[in-house]
Amino acid sequence: MVVIMLNINEARRHQTEIVMRENAIGTEELAFCIGKEPEDMERLLGLKGGKFPDALARQIEQTFSKPKFWLDSGAADNGSGNNFDLFG
């Protein structure tokens, strides 16, 4: 198995995509759930290398009942060692 460590912004984008798949929602629905403009979310999720704010990451985790820092899992600089995968 190959493990690829992402930077924190890429990890948060990847984990947000997982949240969207789990909840069968698109970018527009995600934006409405967290009180953001759909265009802003599309821009944020579509950027490569752009900043994904800490506050937004924590807001998404709270809104979708994920543990704090769950969106950061898989990031090279996370270092927490936490694994919230129930089957892994």
Beta strands, then each sheet from edge to edge (+ up, - down):
end
